[in-house]
Amino acid sequence: MKSLLYASIAGVALAATGVLAQVEQNAPQGGSMIVTYQDDVATLDPAIGYDWQNWSMIKSLFDGLMGYEPGTTNLRLELAKSHDISDDGKTHTFVLKDGIKFHNGREILAGDVKYSLDRVTDPTTRSPGAGFFNMIEGFETWNAGEGDGLSGVKVIDDKTVEISLSRPDATFGHIMALNFASLVPQEAVEASGEDFGREPVGSGAYKLAEWTPGQRVVFERFEDYHRGGVPKLDEITFQIGLEPTVALLRLQQGQADVPGDGIPPAQFLQVMNDPAQSENVIEGGQLHTGYVTMNTRMEPFDNKAVRQAVNMAINKDRVVRIVNGRAVPANQPLPPTMPGYAEEYEGYAYDPDAAKQKLADAGYADGFSTEIYVMNVDPNPRIAQSIQQDLSAIGIDVEIRSLAQSNVIAAGGEPDQAPMIWSGGMAWIADFPDPSNFYGPILGCGGAVQGGWNWAWYCNEDLDARAAEADSMTGPDQADARIDAWRQIYLDVMEDAPWVPIFNEQRFTLVSDKMQGDGSLFVDPVHIPVNYDYVWSSEAE
């Protein structure tokens, strides 16, 4: 997913065991919260937004047919009141709840499901999440710009929609809980046009009240939300343009409640060694991997041996030290607690001499010059400098391009712009706890599109076919075989080496004294970084 610099293995037990957050139904409603960010929000369009900053914002503005229990990755019905699956696993029938409304006051109907799914998969939308829906009948034709929408999505009546799949898919329930599957009103999208991401109209717990670019975004409680007693807060203000160190100072002075960019690395030990502050630090996280991408369509990274040499050249232990030891070195795309992780796989050992020899064997004995793009929030530029130093040792001269998150994401989504990207601050956290989620959007052919998140532009059609076959294994008797299939897919990815997996990092969220709620809501595995819908304020009346 869109991602976060501070992620962890610690939160995985929560997701894997399905322990529910202790949602306080009787918590008082009212009060407000201030969340700080350095960079402005790129978009609040659920079909487009796909970074750690806007992901949770969008979740609070929009709903889909499916969702998750607070603080977990346990699926639940959201806007749907029922979900039936045919015996062959290929036909899913959803019936909408009665009386649910968009923020503009209009009742939500089955036609809105059809419109929203057609929109996100329409190639003119340029959604980075379009590929998630490739199991729906008619996807390939429609996503190629032919036909008239997804043929597999049919409106049966005002409250019933039938979705036919071209193959059974073990992940489909999770797909329908993604932000990309959120329902949007056609009339609002058409009225706003390209500005819908700045003028969002959804059906979520909050609605947009104000957006002053570069300064603040304000959400207010949606009084007609379909779940009673939610949200708990009346208002959330996202203050924009605050460098993380300044944001921490604001929190310490009682002028902010959550530093959205995390605890600044330079102040991390200071915060953790101060009892007054450390007691407000919540540790947890998601299934996360931070990595360096190499654009496989740009020279010299179109040469597998060059990519393998880069894998051997980077000192991951030093990078871990830069983040105060809050990580473990990674050797494959999947984090250690994800099903399918290959425990016996050792990966590419750090060996500069062997890396230099492999580079020479690939025809680059004198090295070459390239660029690495990096998000401009600490410690990411320092990590890029460490990588720069390592690659210099084997003859690769790397220029660092330190940019705002949205600019790095935009560069990665162009086929010939970013030779290398350090994904920190944007690294991958699973949208749901299944190995397939680390493949499709960031390593699969469907993600190697303009505006996509496969920044390596890696496309192995054989692996794509095997991935589809693995996800067609839906029966409980096929569960082990399915995980084994995914394990081998990732080992084959590492042979091709489109990435350098760097680390799996822990996540720490600092909150003000007034913010209340089960700790898992502040390290929610789905609402990253905070489940805004269920946290509450002690200042509420």
C-alpha positions, 0 to 999 in steps of 0.5 A: 500500500501506500506506505509509512516509514514507521511500520512494524512486526509488532502489530502483525500479531494483532492482524493475524490473530484477529484480536479486536480493538476495544472500541469504547461504544460509550465514549463521549462524542465531541472534541477535536484533533490536530494532526500535522504533516510536512507535505500537502495532501496529494489527493482525496480521490479514492480512485487515485490516492495511494500513499500513507498520508492520504490513505486513512484520510480517504478511509474516513471520507469514503466507504465501500461495500466491505470494511474492517473491524476497527484495529484489525484486518478482520473483514466486515460488511460496511455499506452492504447488509449481505454478501452471498457467494455462489458455489463456484466462487465466481459470483458475488451478490451484494445487497445494500443497507437501507437509507445510507447516504452520500455527504450530498444527502442522496441515497446510495443505490446499486448503480453507484457500485457499478459506476464506482467500479467502472470508474476506478478501472477506466484507463482514463482515470489512471488509477494506481489501483485498477489492477486490483480488480482484474479478476472481474469479468470484462476487466481486460477489455474495459481497462484497455479502453474498449467496451462500456464498463465492466461487463461482470458488474450488473445492477439487479435492482436499486439495492442489489448488485451482482459481480461476476469473476472470470476466476475464483479469487481468494482475495476478493473480499479484501479487494472490495474493502480497499479504498479503490472500491469506495463508492462515489456519486457520479453527479459529484465526480462529473461536477468537479471533474479533475478537481474531485480529489480536492472536492471529495464527496463520499459516505464516510464518517467525516466529510470535507469542511475546508482545504486551504492548500499548503496550510490545512485540511479540515474534516467535520463529523458526518451526522448521517453516517450509517453507523450510530455513535461514529465518529467520536470526534466533531472535527479533525484538522490536518496542519500542513507544512510543519517539518517533523521537528517543529511538529513534535515541538507543537505537540509538546506545547499542547498545540497538536495531537499526532505528528503524522510524519512520526517521531523525528529520528534525531529526537527518537531517543530523547522522546523514548527516554523521557517518561512523560513522553514515552508513556504516550508512545504507542508501538505497533505496525503493519506488514511492511518492507522498505526497498530500493527500486531499479527501473528495469526499462531504463539502462543499465537497470534493464540488465539483470546482472547490474541489478544483482550487483546493486543488491550485493552492494548495499549495507543494510545493517548501516541503514538499520542503525540510521533508524535507531535500530527500529528494523530488521534487514530484509532479504525478500519482498515479503516481511518475516511475518507474512504467510509465504515468507521464505525462511531458508532464503538468504538473499544477496549477501553484502559483498562489495567485491563480488558486486564490483566483479558482477558489474564488470561481468555485466559490461560496466567495469568503469561503473556508471552514473544514475539518480535515486529519488527519495522523499525529503523527510528525515531520515530518508535523505540520510538513508539515500546518502548511505546507499549513495556511499555504498554504490560509489564503492563499486563505481556507481555515481548516484545523484540524490533527488530529494523531493516531496512525497507526491513528486517522488510518487509522480516520478515513479509513475512515469516509465522513464523518469526515475532510475532508482527510488528509495521507498522510505516514507512510501514503502509498502505496507500490506493493504491486507494480510495476504502475500498476493498484496506485495505482488500485483500493485508493486511487482505485477504487470498491472502495476507497471503503468503510468501513475502506477506503483510498480516503480521498477516497471517490472513485468514478468508475464509468466509470474503474473500467470502463476500469481493468478493461478495461486489466487484461484486456489480458494478452497481450504484444502488448497491453502498450503499449496497456495502459500507455497506457490506465492513463496516460489513467486517471490524467490523468482522475483529475487532472482530477477532482482528488480528491487533491493529489499532493505528493511522491515521497520517498527512503527511508533505513534506519539499522541497527546495526553487528551487522545483516547482509545484502544492503542491498536486504533493508533497503529491500525493495520488498515487505517494508516496511520490512525483510525480517525473514526474511533479515537476520541478526546478526553476533552469531549463534553 
